[in-house]
């Protein structure tokens, strides 16, 4: 949706009629501040996301499991026998 110069002139004229010549500079000033704040907030969010994506994830070490299988027994983890005290 592109606005040509004629459409922009009509919109400006309607805004001028609604708000009057005294309120128009104040209206555009607040509109400009709003756009600036929006751009600033969106830039900060983009920077936060970019920083979070670039930082390396923390590598967690697996919890150590204690087995009492001796080294003379089978090396296959499925064949490990746990010793029970009876």
C-alpha positions, 0 to 999 in steps of 0.5 A: 500500500503506497501513498502518493503525494496527493494522498499525503496532502489530503491526510495532512489537510484532514489532520489540519482541519481536525486539530487546528494549526496551533495543535499540529506542531505539538501533535507531530512532536509527540508522534516523532517521540513515540516513533523514536521510543518504539525504534529504541525499544525494538533495537534493545530487544534485537540486541538482547536476542542477538546477545543471547544467541551468540553466547555459548550455552553452559555445558553441563556435566552428567551426574556421576553414577557410582557403580560397584562393578569391578574392572574384571567384570564385563565392560558392556554397560548393560552387563554391569552387575551391582553389588548388594550388601545382604 
